[in-house]
Amino acid sequence: MRMYAPLYEGDSIVRPNVAFGEPAVTAFKGPSFGLDFVRSNTQAEAANSTVLDLYALEQGARHLRSAEVARLFRVAYDAIVNWLDRNDQYERDSFFAGSANLADLEQRQRHWERTGCAHY
């Protein structure tokens, strides 16, 4: 038995021995066979499969989110620390570069070692 697609939009019944292009009147005049519907065993397979553990999924998502937020904070903290270190280094280098001669440079080095400040 040949099965064909529905005849028109909205007709969801697949009818036997009906070809495309035939008038709908001839298709409906023929004897109507009781078709055996194919039953699906999806429900039985779904009953046997494990159910999604939504609590575990939510906990896993929370853990991943916390890890990502911690990583972002760590990256931001490292960026701020590097910026402050570069700022301190720039301040120290300009303090030493402002010396007029070798004696002034040695005096500035001693001052830096004692106080850690870049100004007198």
Secondary structure, DSSP 4 states (H G I P E B T S, - for coil): --B---SSTT-----BT--TTS-HHHHHHS----PPPPPP-HHHHHHHSPPP-HHHHHHHHHHHHHHHHHHHHHHHHHHHHHHHHHHHHHHHHHHHHT-SSHHHHHHHHHHHHHH--S--
